[in-house]
C-alpha cells in the first residue's frame, strides 16, 4: 500500500503494518531523512531497531537508502534499546539516528523514530522539514551490506562511569524486558555489579507474548508474581524499546515511572538536601506538580 500522508507524532511516525507502515513508505521516509541531513556537515548515521516483526528488514531498508545517498551507515547487529541508540549518536558525533520501533504500542504497529545529533526527541520544525522532502513514489535502491555494530559494551562503560551500581551488590532483582529490545541489557549490567538477577521474558518475541509491550500493572503481573515467589528485593520492567520502565516492590506492588520520579525527587529533597530549579517535563501530571509546590522547588 502506498500513501503520501506520513506525519510525525510526538515521538516519530507510527502506523499499523497491515496498513501504512510498509517497506515502500519506510524507504520514502529514509530518503526524506537523507535530504534533510544533506545540508549538514558529516556523513555518519546510526540505524537501530526493536524486536517487532520485520523491524530488522525495515532497518536494513533505511540503511540501504541512506547508504545509496552517500552516508556512512552503522546498523546495530541486534535489537537495541532506543536510549542506547540515542547515546551512540552523541558519543560518536553522528549526524542522526533512525530507530525502527513503535515503543509500547501493540504488536501490529511499527514506527520510524528520527533522533537528531543531540540525542533527544526531534522538534516539530525538524520533522516538518523531513516530511516536506517525502518523494511521491517508491525509492528503489540495491540492498546494501551496512556496517554492523553492537553498542552494548560501550553503553555499559558509560553507565558504569556515571552511576554507582556497586550499591546493588547482593540484591536480588528480577528484570522483565517484556520480549522487547531491552533483553539482556539490564540483567547483564546489574549482574556485573554483584546483583543476583533473574530475567523473565528475556528473548525477542514479535507478538510480545500476546500483550502490548507496555509495563503497566496488567502486563507486569508475571513479574510481580516472580518477585514475590523468589523473594526478590524488587523487579524492573521495560517497554518494547526500553525507553520507559516500571518497577514492583518485594510485595508485588506496581510503581509506574511517574511514581518513581516522585520517589526519587523526594529522596533527593528530604534525604540528600538537594535544592535547585525544577524543570518540569510532565505538565499534565498533577502529582508531580503537587510535589513541586509542596517542596517549594522553584520552577
QUIQUI-V606848 format. One record per residue. N is the residue number from 1. RES is the residue in three letters. PSI is psi in radians with two decimals (999 if undefined). NEAR is the number of other C-alpha atoms within 12 Angstrom. D_FIRST is the distance of its C-alpha to the first C-alpha in whole Angstrom. Layout:
n = (N | N)
res = (RES | RES)
psi = (PSI | PSI)
near = (NEAR | NEAR)
d_first = (D_FIRST | D_FIRST)
//
This chain:
n = (1 | 2 | 3 | 4 | 5 | 6 | 7 | 8 | 9 | 10 | 11 | 12 | 13 | 14 | 15 | 16 | 17 | 18 | 19 | 20 | 21 | 22 | 23 | 24 | 25 | 26 | 27 | 28 | 29 | 30 | 31 | 32 | 33 | 34 | 35 | 36 | 37 | 38 | 39 | 40 | 41 | 42 | 43 | 44 | 45 | 46 | 47 | 48 | 49 | 50 | 51 | 52 | 53 | 54 | 55 | 56 | 57 | 58 | 59 | 60 | 61 | 62 | 63 | 64 | 65 | 66 | 67 | 68 | 69 | 70 | 71 | 72 | 73 | 74 | 75 | 76 | 77 | 78 | 79 | 80 | 81 | 82 | 83 | 84 | 85 | 86 | 87 | 88 | 89 | 90 | 91 | 92 | 93 | 94 | 95 | 96 | 97 | 98 | 99 | 100 | 101 | 102 | 103 | 104 | 105 | 106 | 107 | 108 | 109 | 110 | 111 | 112 | 113 | 114 | 115 | 116 | 117 | 118 | 119 | 120 | 121 | 122 | 123 | 124 | 125 | 126 | 127 | 128 | 129 | 130 | 131 | 132 | 133 | 134 | 135 | 136 | 137 | 138 | 139 | 140 | 141 | 142 | 143 | 144 | 145 | 146 | 147 | 148 | 149 | 150 | 151 | 152 | 153 | 154 | 155 | 156 | 157 | 158 | 159 | 160 | 161 | 162 | 163 | 164 | 165 | 166 | 167 | 168 | 169 | 170 | 171 | 172 | 173 | 174 | 175 | 176 | 177 | 178 | 179 | 180 | 181 | 182 | 183 | 184 | 185 | 186 | 187 | 188 | 189 | 190 | 191 | 192 | 193 | 194 | 195 | 196 | 197 | 198 | 199 | 200 | 201 | 202 | 203 | 204 | 205 | 206 | 207 | 208 | 209 | 210 | 211 | 212 | 213 | 214 | 215 | 216 | 217 | 218 | 219 | 220 | 221 | 222 | 223 | 224 | 225 | 226 | 227 | 228 | 229 | 230 | 231 | 232 | 233 | 234 | 235 | 236 | 237 | 238 | 239 | 240 | 241 | 242 | 243 | 244 | 245 | 246 | 247 | 248 | 249 | 250 | 251 | 252 | 253 | 254 | 255 | 256 | 257 | 258 | 259 | 260 | 261 | 262 | 263 | 264 | 265 | 266 | 267 | 268 | 269 | 270 | 271 | 272 | 273 | 274 | 275 | 276 | 277 | 278 | 279 | 280 | 281 | 282 | 283 | 284 | 285 | 286 | 287 | 288 | 289 | 290 | 291 | 292 | 293 | 294 | 295 | 296 | 297 | 298 | 299)
res = (UNK | UNK | UNK | UNK | UNK | UNK | UNK | UNK | UNK | UNK | UNK | UNK | UNK | UNK | UNK | UNK | UNK | UNK | UNK | UNK | UNK | UNK | UNK | UNK | UNK | UNK | UNK | UNK | UNK | UNK | UNK | UNK | UNK | UNK | UNK | UNK | UNK | UNK | UNK | UNK | UNK | UNK | UNK | UNK | UNK | UNK | UNK | UNK | UNK | UNK | UNK | UNK | UNK | UNK | UNK | UNK | UNK | UNK | UNK | UNK | UNK | UNK | UNK | UNK | UNK | UNK | UNK | UNK | UNK | UNK | UNK | UNK | UNK | UNK | UNK | UNK | UNK | UNK | UNK | UNK | UNK | UNK | UNK | UNK | UNK | UNK | UNK | UNK | UNK | UNK | UNK | UNK | UNK | UNK | UNK | UNK | UNK | UNK | UNK | UNK | UNK | UNK | UNK | UNK | UNK | UNK | UNK | UNK | UNK | UNK | UNK | UNK | UNK | UNK | UNK | UNK | UNK | UNK | UNK | UNK | UNK | UNK | UNK | UNK | UNK | UNK | UNK | UNK | UNK | UNK | UNK | UNK | UNK | UNK | UNK | UNK | UNK | UNK | UNK | UNK | UNK | UNK | UNK | UNK | UNK | UNK | UNK | UNK | UNK | UNK | UNK | UNK | UNK | UNK | UNK | UNK | UNK | UNK | UNK | UNK | UNK | UNK | UNK | UNK | UNK | UNK | UNK | UNK | UNK | UNK | UNK | UNK | UNK | UNK | UNK | UNK | UNK | UNK | UNK | UNK | UNK | UNK | UNK | UNK | UNK | UNK | UNK | UNK | UNK | UNK | UNK | UNK | UNK | UNK | UNK | UNK | UNK | UNK | UNK | UNK | UNK | UNK | UNK | UNK | UNK | UNK | UNK | UNK | UNK | UNK | UNK | UNK | UNK | UNK | UNK | UNK | UNK | UNK | UNK | UNK | UNK | UNK | UNK | UNK | UNK | UNK | UNK | UNK | UNK | UNK | UNK | UNK | UNK | UNK | UNK | UNK | UNK | UNK | UNK | UNK | UNK | UNK | UNK | UNK | UNK | UNK | UNK | UNK | UNK | UNK | UNK | UNK | UNK | UNK | UNK | UNK | UNK | UNK | UNK | UNK | UNK | UNK | UNK | UNK | UNK | UNK | UNK | UNK | UNK | UNK | UNK | UNK | UNK | UNK | UNK | UNK | UNK | UNK | UNK | UNK | UNK | UNK | UNK | UNK | UNK | UNK | UNK | UNK | UNK | UNK | UNK | UNK | UNK | UNK | UNK | UNK | UNK | UNK | UNK)
psi = (2.43 | 2.41 | 2.52 | -0.09 | 1.22 | 2.12 | 2.27 | 2.44 | -2.69 | -0.41 | 0.85 | -3.08 | 2.20 | 2.48 | 2.99 | 2.49 | -0.20 | 0.22 | -1.81 | -0.43 | 1.72 | 3.05 | -0.61 | -0.89 | -0.57 | -0.74 | -0.68 | -0.77 | -0.63 | -0.71 | -0.73 | -0.68 | -0.76 | -0.70 | -0.72 | -0.75 | -0.25 | -0.33 | -0.07 | 2.77 | 2.22 | 2.93 | -0.09 | 2.27 | 2.40 | 2.43 | 2.24 | 3.10 | 2.84 | -2.80 | 0.18 | 2.83 | 2.22 | 0.19 | -0.68 | -0.58 | -0.81 | -0.71 | -0.70 | -0.60 | -0.76 | -0.81 | -0.67 | -0.77 | -0.84 | -0.64 | -0.71 | -0.40 | 0.05 | 0.12 | 2.61 | 1.84 | 2.31 | 2.11 | 2.25 | 2.54 | -0.08 | 2.87 | 2.35 | 2.38 | 2.51 | -0.76 | -0.54 | -0.71 | -0.76 | -0.75 | -0.73 | -0.63 | -0.83 | -0.80 | -0.70 | -0.04 | 0.72 | 2.83 | -0.69 | 3.14 | 2.71 | 2.22 | 2.13 | 1.88 | 2.62 | 0.35 | -2.01 | 0.11 | 2.83 | 2.82 | -0.48 | -0.27 | 2.69 | 3.03 | 2.89 | 1.87 | 2.22 | 2.19 | 1.95 | 3.12 | -0.33 | -0.05 | -0.01 | -3.05 | 2.56 | 2.30 | 2.71 | -0.61 | -0.50 | -0.88 | -0.57 | -0.70 | -0.71 | -0.77 | -0.60 | -0.31 | 0.05 | 2.20 | 2.77 | -0.59 | -3.06 | 2.75 | 1.88 | 2.23 | 2.66 | 2.39 | 2.20 | 2.72 | 1.72 | 2.71 | 2.17 | 2.57 | 2.74 | 1.94 | 0.08 | -0.91 | -0.73 | -0.70 | -0.71 | -0.71 | -0.73 | -0.84 | -0.74 | -0.57 | -0.34 | -0.18 | 2.29 | 1.51 | -0.12 | -0.35 | -0.26 | -0.03 | 2.25 | -0.25 | 2.58 | 2.06 | 2.41 | 2.25 | 2.55 | 1.72 | 0.03 | 0.69 | 0.21 | -2.91 | -0.24 | 0.03 | 2.32 | -0.18 | -1.19 | -0.69 | -0.75 | -0.78 | -0.83 | -0.63 | -0.64 | -0.39 | 0.37 | 0.04 | 2.61 | 1.85 | 2.37 | 2.24 | 2.28 | 2.72 | 0.67 | 0.80 | 2.70 | 2.27 | 1.94 | -0.38 | -0.05 | 0.71 | 0.37 | 0.10 | 2.94 | 2.40 | 1.03 | 2.19 | 0.96 | -3.10 | -0.78 | -0.78 | -0.11 | 0.33 | -0.70 | -0.65 | -0.82 | -0.73 | -0.76 | -0.71 | -0.80 | -0.81 | -0.67 | 0.01 | 0.75 | 2.84 | -0.66 | 3.01 | 2.69 | 2.35 | 2.55 | 2.84 | -2.96 | -0.59 | 0.23 | 0.65 | 0.09 | 2.81 | 2.92 | 2.94 | 2.76 | 2.52 | -3.05 | -0.29 | -0.01 | 0.18 | 2.35 | 2.43 | 2.07 | 2.92 | -0.60 | -0.67 | -0.69 | -0.58 | -0.71 | -0.75 | -0.80 | -0.77 | -0.72 | -0.72 | -0.81 | -0.61 | -0.90 | -0.74 | -0.53 | -0.16 | 0.41 | 2.34 | 2.57 | -3.06 | 2.30 | 2.13 | 1.82 | 2.21 | -0.02 | 1.21 | -0.36 | 0.05 | 1.76 | -0.60 | -0.68 | -0.71 | -0.72 | -0.68 | -0.77 | -0.75 | -0.71 | -0.60 | -0.08 | 0.61 | 2.38 | 2.45 | 999)
near = (17 | 21 | 22 | 21 | 21 | 34 | 27 | 27 | 22 | 21 | 27 | 34 | 34 | 34 | 31 | 23 | 28 | 15 | 19 | 26 | 35 | 34 | 35 | 31 | 40 | 49 | 40 | 39 | 48 | 49 | 38 | 34 | 43 | 41 | 24 | 28 | 32 | 22 | 12 | 18 | 15 | 19 | 26 | 35 | 46 | 50 | 57 | 51 | 49 | 53 | 45 | 43 | 31 | 28 | 43 | 29 | 29 | 38 | 48 | 38 | 41 | 51 | 45 | 36 | 39 | 45 | 32 | 25 | 29 | 20 | 34 | 28 | 38 | 37 | 40 | 35 | 24 | 31 | 43 | 46 | 42 | 46 | 36 | 41 | 50 | 39 | 33 | 42 | 34 | 25 | 22 | 25 | 21 | 31 | 35 | 45 | 50 | 53 | 53 | 52 | 51 | 43 | 45 | 38 | 27 | 28 | 36 | 30 | 34 | 43 | 47 | 48 | 46 | 50 | 37 | 37 | 32 | 22 | 29 | 25 | 27 | 29 | 22 | 18 | 15 | 25 | 31 | 23 | 22 | 32 | 31 | 23 | 24 | 30 | 27 | 20 | 19 | 24 | 28 | 22 | 22 | 18 | 20 | 25 | 21 | 29 | 22 | 21 | 21 | 25 | 32 | 30 | 18 | 19 | 29 | 27 | 19 | 19 | 22 | 18 | 12 | 11 | 16 | 16 | 22 | 19 | 13 | 21 | 19 | 18 | 23 | 29 | 38 | 42 | 46 | 47 | 48 | 48 | 41 | 53 | 50 | 45 | 35 | 33 | 38 | 39 | 31 | 24 | 33 | 33 | 26 | 21 | 24 | 20 | 26 | 27 | 34 | 31 | 35 | 33 | 34 | 30 | 26 | 30 | 28 | 31 | 25 | 35 | 25 | 16 | 27 | 31 | 46 | 36 | 41 | 30 | 25 | 22 | 33 | 39 | 28 | 32 | 42 | 37 | 27 | 31 | 34 | 23 | 17 | 23 | 22 | 29 | 30 | 35 | 45 | 48 | 51 | 46 | 44 | 52 | 46 | 40 | 34 | 30 | 39 | 38 | 39 | 39 | 28 | 26 | 22 | 29 | 26 | 31 | 28 | 27 | 27 | 26 | 22 | 22 | 26 | 26 | 20 | 18 | 28 | 23 | 16 | 17 | 22 | 15 | 12 | 11 | 13 | 16 | 19 | 15 | 13 | 20 | 14 | 20 | 13 | 17 | 14 | 11 | 17 | 16 | 20 | 29 | 25 | 17 | 25 | 27 | 15 | 16 | 24 | 16 | 23 | 15 | 17)
d_first = (0 | 4 | 7 | 10 | 12 | 13 | 16 | 19 | 21 | 24 | 23 | 20 | 16 | 15 | 12 | 12 | 10 | 9 | 7 | 6 | 9 | 7 | 9 | 8 | 9 | 12 | 13 | 13 | 15 | 17 | 18 | 19 | 21 | 23 | 23 | 25 | 27 | 28 | 31 | 32 | 35 | 34 | 31 | 31 | 28 | 27 | 24 | 24 | 22 | 23 | 23 | 20 | 18 | 16 | 18 | 20 | 17 | 15 | 19 | 19 | 16 | 18 | 21 | 20 | 19 | 22 | 24 | 24 | 24 | 28 | 28 | 30 | 27 | 28 | 26 | 28 | 29 | 28 | 26 | 28 | 29 | 27 | 31 | 32 | 29 | 30 | 34 | 33 | 32 | 35 | 38 | 36 | 36 | 32 | 30 | 28 | 26 | 22 | 22 | 19 | 20 | 19 | 23 | 24 | 21 | 20 | 19 | 16 | 15 | 15 | 16 | 17 | 21 | 22 | 26 | 29 | 32 | 34 | 32 | 31 | 28 | 27 | 28 | 26 | 28 | 26 | 23 | 23 | 24 | 21 | 18 | 20 | 20 | 16 | 15 | 13 | 11 | 11 | 14 | 15 | 18 | 21 | 20 | 24 | 26 | 26 | 30 | 30 | 32 | 33 | 34 | 36 | 39 | 39 | 38 | 41 | 43 | 42 | 42 | 46 | 47 | 46 | 47 | 50 | 48 | 52 | 52 | 50 | 52 | 53 | 51 | 49 | 45 | 42 | 39 | 35 | 32 | 30 | 29 | 27 | 28 | 31 | 32 | 36 | 36 | 38 | 40 | 41 | 42 | 44 | 46 | 47 | 49 | 51 | 49 | 48 | 45 | 43 | 39 | 37 | 33 | 34 | 31 | 27 | 26 | 22 | 23 | 25 | 28 | 26 | 27 | 25 | 26 | 28 | 32 | 33 | 36 | 34 | 32 | 36 | 38 | 38 | 39 | 42 | 43 | 43 | 45 | 48 | 48 | 49 | 51 | 49 | 49 | 46 | 42 | 39 | 35 | 32 | 29 | 26 | 26 | 30 | 30 | 32 | 34 | 37 | 40 | 42 | 46 | 49 | 49 | 45 | 45 | 41 | 41 | 38 | 37 | 39 | 42 | 42 | 42 | 45 | 47 | 47 | 48 | 51 | 52 | 52 | 53 | 56 | 57 | 56 | 57 | 54 | 54 | 52 | 49 | 47 | 43 | 41 | 37 | 37 | 38 | 37 | 39 | 42 | 44 | 43 | 45 | 48 | 48 | 49 | 51 | 53 | 54 | 54 | 52 | 51 | 48)
//
